[in-house]
Amino acid sequence: MHISLITTLATCLLTYIVASTSAFTILYPSGKYWVVLNTTSVVRWTYNASSDPPNFSVELQSPDASFPLYAIVTTANSSLGIANWTVQQVPPGTGYKIVFVNIGDINQRYTVSEDFEIKANGSTPSEYKDPSSTTSTGNDTNNSGSGDNKSNNSKSDGNSLSTNARSSFYAYQMTLIVGVVGLVGYFF
């Protein structure tokens, strides 16, 4: 009996870890970074190459429940970490979200951003401060998506640090799982 209990416990814990490895994290816009109506802005993210899809669509979700998802980037390349979009056709306000979805099925959501604000035309856009660098990059709309621009290269370095931190966290989780399984086996 204790073997099946240990096997079930280990399976549940490993399933949790595998399910939690999707690493898309939307960095901009967010609760502390807003965008401005009728301007070109960016969406910034980190990703995990081993668990996230290579491409996805970016949708804008309105705080108004009757407003459907609005496609702002039809095909984004996960490895770039940045995509341009034009902020338009929505009223200024708070409670907007960025949603990453499957290109072929918008009902399959990969991640959802924090609520953010869309400010009125003429407002100053917020400046994004990359946590892996000491300089702010602003609302960098000069990225062509080619992968050879300096902002993109520093973003890749930030993604590597983030991935390394996640790897350490998952190694820590695995150590805890092995310990728990060992204790359960000892007592049963």
C-alpha positions as CSV (number, residue, x, y, z in Angstrom):
1,M,0.0,0.0,0.0
2,H,2.7,2.5,0.8
3,I,4.4,2.0,-2.6
4,S,1.2,3.1,-4.4
5,L,0.8,6.1,-2.0
6,I,4.4,7.2,-2.7
7,T,4.0,6.7,-6.5
8,T,0.7,8.7,-6.4
9,L,2.3,11.5,-4.4
10,A,5.4,11.7,-6.6
11,T,3.2,11.7,-9.8
12,C,1.1,14.5,-8.4
13,L,4.1,16.6,-7.4
14,L,5.9,16.1,-10.7
15,T,2.7,16.9,-12.6
16,Y,2.5,20.2,-10.7
17,I,6.1,21.1,-11.5
18,V,5.7,20.3,-15.2
19,A,2.5,22.3,-15.4
20,S,4.1,25.3,-13.7
21,T,7.1,25.6,-16.1
22,S,5.3,27.7,-18.7
23,A,7.3,30.8,-18.3
24,F,5.7,33.5,-20.4
25,T,5.9,36.6,-18.2
26,I,4.5,39.9,-19.6
27,L,6.7,42.7,-18.5
28,Y,5.3,45.7,-20.4
29,P,2.6,47.0,-20.1
30,S,1.8,46.1,-16.6
31,G,0.4,47.6,-13.4
32,K,3.3,50.1,-13.2
33,Y,3.7,50.7,-16.9
34,W,1.0,52.3,-19.0
35,V,0.5,53.0,-22.7
36,V,-0.9,56.0,-24.6
37,L,-3.8,56.0,-27.0
38,N,-3.0,56.6,-30.7
39,T,0.7,55.8,-30.3
40,T,3.0,53.0,-31.2
41,S,3.9,51.0,-28.1
42,V,5.5,47.6,-27.3
43,V,4.7,44.4,-25.5
44,R,7.7,42.9,-23.7
45,W,7.9,39.4,-22.2
46,T,10.2,36.6,-21.1
47,Y,9.7,33.0,-22.1
48,N,10.9,29.5,-21.6
49,A,12.1,27.9,-24.9
50,S,11.5,24.4,-23.6
51,S,7.9,24.9,-22.6
52,D,6.4,27.9,-24.4
53,P,5.3,27.8,-28.1
54,P,7.6,29.5,-30.7
55,N,4.8,31.8,-31.9
56,F,1.6,33.1,-30.4
57,S,-0.9,35.9,-30.9
58,V,-1.2,39.0,-28.6
59,E,-4.7,40.2,-27.7
60,L,-5.9,43.2,-25.8
61,Q,-8.7,42.5,-23.3
62,S,-10.9,45.4,-22.3
63,P,-12.1,45.9,-18.7
64,D,-15.6,46.0,-20.3
65,A,-16.9,42.4,-20.3
66,S,-18.9,43.0,-23.5
67,F,-15.8,44.0,-25.4
68,P,-14.2,41.0,-27.1
69,L,-10.5,40.3,-27.3
70,Y,-8.9,42.6,-29.8
71,A,-5.9,41.3,-31.8
72,I,-3.0,43.6,-31.6
73,V,-0.2,41.3,-32.8
74,T,-1.3,38.4,-35.0
75,T,2.0,36.5,-34.9
76,A,4.6,37.2,-32.3
77,N,7.9,35.3,-32.1
78,S,8.5,34.1,-28.6
79,S,12.3,34.4,-28.7
80,L,12.2,38.1,-29.6
81,G,10.7,39.1,-26.3
82,I,9.2,42.3,-27.8
83,A,6.6,43.2,-30.4
84,N,5.3,46.6,-31.5
85,W,1.6,47.5,-31.6
86,T,-0.5,50.6,-32.2
87,V,-2.8,51.6,-29.3
88,Q,-6.1,52.5,-31.0
89,Q,-9.8,51.9,-31.1
90,V,-10.3,51.7,-27.4
91,P,-11.3,54.3,-24.8
92,P,-8.7,55.5,-22.3
93,G,-9.0,53.8,-18.9
94,T,-7.7,51.2,-16.4
95,G,-8.2,47.5,-16.2
96,Y,-6.9,46.5,-19.7
97,K,-4.9,43.3,-20.0
98,I,-2.6,41.8,-22.6
99,V,-3.4,38.1,-23.3
100,F,-1.1,35.7,-25.1
101,V,-3.1,33.1,-27.0
102,N,-2.6,30.2,-29.4
103,I,-2.5,31.4,-33.0
104,G,-5.1,28.9,-34.1
105,D,-7.4,29.0,-31.1
106,I,-7.8,32.2,-29.1
107,N,-9.6,30.3,-26.4
108,Q,-6.2,28.7,-25.5
109,R,-4.5,31.3,-23.3
110,Y,-0.9,31.0,-22.5
111,T,-0.7,34.0,-20.0
112,V,-2.4,37.2,-19.0
113,S,-0.8,40.4,-17.9
114,E,-1.5,42.5,-14.9
115,D,-4.1,45.2,-15.3
116,F,-2.7,48.3,-16.9
117,E,-3.9,51.7,-18.0
118,I,-4.3,53.2,-21.4
119,K,-3.9,57.0,-21.1
120,A,-5.4,59.6,-23.3
121,N,-3.7,60.8,-26.5
122,G,-1.0,63.4,-25.7
123,S,0.1,61.8,-22.4
124,T,3.7,60.8,-21.8
125,P,4.3,57.0,-22.2
126,S,5.9,55.2,-19.3
127,E,9.5,54.2,-19.5
128,Y,10.3,50.5,-19.0
129,K,13.2,49.8,-16.7
130,D,14.8,46.4,-17.4
131,P,15.5,44.7,-14.1
132,S,18.6,43.1,-15.5
133,S,20.2,46.4,-16.5
134,T,20.9,49.7,-14.8
135,T,19.5,51.9,-17.6
136,S,15.9,52.4,-18.7
137,T,15.0,51.5,-22.2
138,G,11.9,53.7,-22.5
139,N,9.0,52.7,-24.6
140,D,11.4,51.3,-27.3
141,T,9.4,51.3,-30.5
142,N,12.4,51.3,-32.8
143,N,12.7,47.5,-32.5
144,S,12.1,46.0,-36.0
145,G,11.9,42.5,-34.7
146,S,15.0,41.5,-36.6
147,G,16.8,40.3,-33.5
148,D,19.9,42.3,-34.1
149,N,19.2,45.5,-32.1
150,K,20.9,46.2,-28.8
151,S,17.7,46.4,-26.8
152,N,16.8,43.0,-28.0
153,N,20.2,41.6,-27.2
154,S,20.1,42.9,-23.6
155,K,16.6,41.5,-23.4
156,S,17.9,38.1,-24.2
157,D,20.5,38.4,-21.4
158,G,17.7,39.3,-19.0
159,N,15.8,36.3,-20.2
160,S,18.8,34.1,-19.6
161,L,19.0,35.4,-16.0
162,S,15.3,34.8,-15.5
163,T,15.6,31.3,-16.9
164,N,18.5,30.5,-14.6
165,A,16.5,31.8,-11.7
166,R,13.6,29.6,-12.7
167,S,15.9,26.6,-13.1
168,S,17.2,27.1,-9.6
169,F,13.7,27.3,-8.2
170,Y,12.7,24.1,-9.9
171,A,15.8,22.3,-8.7
172,Y,14.8,23.5,-5.2
173,Q,11.3,22.1,-5.7
174,M,12.7,18.8,-6.9
175,T,14.8,18.6,-3.7
176,L,11.8,19.2,-1.6
177,I,9.8,16.5,-3.5
178,V,12.5,13.9,-3.0
179,G,12.6,14.8,0.7
180,V,8.8,14.5,1.1
181,V,8.7,11.2,-0.8
182,G,11.5,9.9,1.4
183,L,9.7,10.8,4.5
184,V,6.5,9.3,3.4
185,G,8.3,6.1,2.5
186,Y,10.0,6.0,5.9
187,F,6.8,6.3,7.8
188,F,4.7,4.0,5.7
